[in-house]
Amino acid sequence: MTNKANITVDCAGASRHAVNPFLFGHFVEDIRDHMEAMLAFPLKDMDFESESETKREISGSWQAYTNGRNTKYALEAPAPKHSGRAQRIRLLSDDEAYAGIAQKTALQGPADYKVKVVARASIELKRLVVEAVDRHTEETLGSVVIELDSHNWREYEADLAVSRACADAELRVYIPGDHPRWSDHVSTGMLWLDHVSLLAADNIALVKREVVDMTRELNAGMMRLAGNYISAYHWEHGVGPVLERPVMYNEAWGGWTSKYFGTDEFIAFCRELQVEPLICVNDGSGTPEEAAAWIEYCNGAADTPMGALRAANGYPEPYGVKYWEIGNEVWGGWQVGTCSAEEFAARTVSFAQAMKAADPSIVLLACGHYDQAWNKPVLEQAGELIDYLTLHIYHGYGPFGMNRSTPSDDRYKAIAAYPEFTRHYLRETTDSIKANPKHAHVKIAITEYNTMYYPNTIRKGLPNEHTLGAAVANAANLNEMLRSSDMVHIGSFSDLVNGWLGGCIRVGDYYADQYCGKESGWSNRPLDVYGTPTYEVMKLYANRDLKHMLPVQADCATFAVPALKETPVELNGLPELDIAAGVNGAGDTVTVFIVNRGLNEVNAVLDLADFEAAGEMVLYEITGEGYDEINSVFEPENIMSKSRTVQTAEWKQGVPLRPSSIYAAVFQGKV
């Protein structure tokens, strides 16, 4: 069945406001495996921070590597100024054994890695081997010998060339069995390891090169550093010499906060991508003074106390971080420092005053909510001090009373209704902002958004939020953000890499909850990096030349969502086509985003009123065989954005638009 649609774009009615490129921003958070997947370190527990998981006292992901019957293992206090623990290994000369530790990992190849080891050893131990092997064949993939020359703590560095990629490798760090003989007594045969790491030599700002390359293509505009963990995060623990930074427990998500990706590394990442950083401060367990010090660290001259600290850490020039956010989901019971709206409003005042005193030029965002009972007190008390109110808009089964037993078409329609909910929340929030002249200047920042299918903690099999259907929903939601871009200036898609909902960039064959019960490497492709269908959407939208929005009128078929409980928006008569259109600054390129949310093909007739288009145009398409189609390590390019040339005149007869698909029609010409 093919439906018909007529679309008219008023090319003479360009909006007075300009679309902010920050609308297509992204979001990094220390959540579950986000940092592990993003950073270019293949090993875990590099500082022996985790408790032993075996009968032997060996940290976390490490295991014993020895053929010595009497080899002993223990965890001790770390080296001075370091954090985590030190791994002690004692081997007996009479055993004539090798002894050390090993960790299962996946390695690229042929590739070069930088080895860093912090160690001390008994004086008779002369050599330490760092070796990569294939766990199944015992083939040596790479090996380097480190000469141990100190009984005291020392940092050793070496290069390790890995001959080929191996999805199931093992990194071994050990004293070889052909060591010189000694008389066994209390002070002999002991090796202490305080840190062991591999870093891919082709890393960019400590991030996997493939991740940086894919993120660069997203043309993000802005990158946000925030999330639930930030309300228990103390920034000063994440600056300075990396090995001297303390190990911090991730109070929001469990495990360890990554001390390898602090403020300086985040700024380096943003500068590599040429995007604007947005930093959320800790208002949950932190103080206004701490937030102000963070701003001074980033923006203060080298003769200020915190600017001097930044300079001492190797960064003499101020970073000039302009955008700062106060509070992340403070209204949520899961948040450290959660409180009432009135309490948060008072907190915002104290934070804003201290932060502005540190740098009057900064732009301030404050935690908002789609519930106006929260927004109104915040605006009333703190509205004059802030520039943006934030919203987090996730869309899933919850509002509809649906679950996995609900027919799949109904579930798809519910997710495709995403923009209706966003529109409702934006209108209510805008009304709250405009209700009083003292805070009518405030704009909106949607600092987290994504589709989220419930129940999200027990899902198995297909990762629904990464389907083509989810991409359709996220594209339609972007259309609504564009239509509301007079008020919405900032958007942050959640997440960038793996993490909770899996990220629009996927690293490996495992994350969070996607494949419950499976370990990384189950597919034999734990190193693959690829984009989800929504990655294709974000890349498509952010790379169009869009400056001003254009009015659109459309006559098309409709659909209804059979919700099982009352919803805040009307779910009957929803247009199958969700459309947004814009023009570039020169006025010679019109882009029309068309999302076919329906289950049928649509023959779309398109008229560009008051625009003289060239004879040919480019049509971008993101489509598949069904809304449950995904990209995976097995088919990473199953859903991709493809383009083709179409004769402009064809639009007068109608161009077929596939069901559950996303289009960007780009016309050259003049008004």
ABEGO torsion letter per residue (X at the ends): XBBBBBBBBBAAABBABBBBAAAABBBBBBBEAAAAAABABABBGAAGABBBABABBBBEABBBBBABAABBBBBBBBBBGBBEBBBBBBBBAAAGBBBEBBBBBBBBOBBBBBBBBBBBBBAABABBBBBBBBAAAGBBAEBBBBBBABABBBBBBBBBBBABBBABBBBBBBBBAABBBBBBBAABGBBBBABBBBBBAABBGGBBAAAAAAAAAAGAGBBBBBEAAAAABBAAAABEBAAABBBBBBAAAEEBBBAABBAAAAAAAAAAAGBBBBBBBBAAABBAAAAAAAAAAAABBAABAAAAAAAAAGBABBAGBABBBBEBGAABAABBGBBBAAAAAAAAAAAAAAAAAABAABBBBBBBBABAAAAAAAAAAAAAABABBBBBBBBBAAAAGBBAABBAAAAAAAAAAAAAAAAAAAAAAAAAAAABAAAAABBBBBABBEBBBOBAAABBEBBAAABAAAAAAAAAAAAAAAAAAAABABBBBOBABEEAAGEABBBEABBEAABBGBBBGAAGBAABBBBBAAAAAAAAAAABBBABBBBBBBBBBBBBBBBABBBABBABGBBABBBBBBBBAAGABBBBBBBBABABBBBBBBBBBGBBBBABBBBBBBBBABAABBBBAABAAABBBBBBBBBAAAAAAEBBBBBGBBBBBBBBEBX
